[in-house]
Amino acid sequence: MKLMACEKCGGSGWVILERDGISGAERCDCAAQESPQDREAEANIPPLYRSSSFENFSVRTDHPIAYRALSQVFVRLQGYVKDFPFVPKPGLLLIGPTGTGKTHLGVAVLRALIAKGFQGLFFDYSNLLEQIRSGWNAEAGASERAAYQSCMDADVLLLDDMGSQRMAEWVEDTLTAIVTYRCNNKKPLIVTTNLPDPAAGDAIVERTPGSAYVDYRIPLSQKIGERARSRLFEMCELVKMPDIPDYRFHKK
């Protein structure tokens, strides 16, 4: 929404504040013209996750280890939302196995920030790269050409399932540009990924006891490049999801 210039924010819709040595941007009063419902409708959240929230996230009580670990993650993310934008790092990096609730929790954070007045944007990683690739075609529609810029401009960007796309030079360069821009400008980025990383305590090489078999797991850096990976850890708070069975199979 195009905002008219006001004396408080100069028409940007944001006011820069500082608290306890941490600077952050808060929505100006003049931006209240757009309702949370309008902002959420524009956030591109997939139908499956449009109702995802902290309130309807199921913490499995039948699995003691999962219950404790997920409860800790749950509390950390709620704390992030409560303190936002005055947080030590502007982003979140949720790392863990498939089916542990990363996307649900990522969207819950995104929707909570939208409710606080920020404009959010959801992109599935593979779909985003496909839109950017299509945008290079002269016959591409406006939405495809705008995908890359939208990732730069969004107040809060959620990239789901990062690293799922096969690695290519243009993919690494594009992702690095997006992450670097958002890092340099302190624009929040929420990322979910199934890929392991040593900084998260993940083993890249796993050996089965009593067997010569060695399992090599492709790390996050190999799929997105060292530059993008370094920037992610610089700007994002690491949230390690517990290694528990896929909840989708549990539901069945």
Summary of the structure (lengths in Angstrom):
residues: 252
radius of gyration: 19.1
end to end distance: 42.9
largest distance: 71.1
contacts: 719
relative contact order: 0.16
helix: 44%
strand: 17%
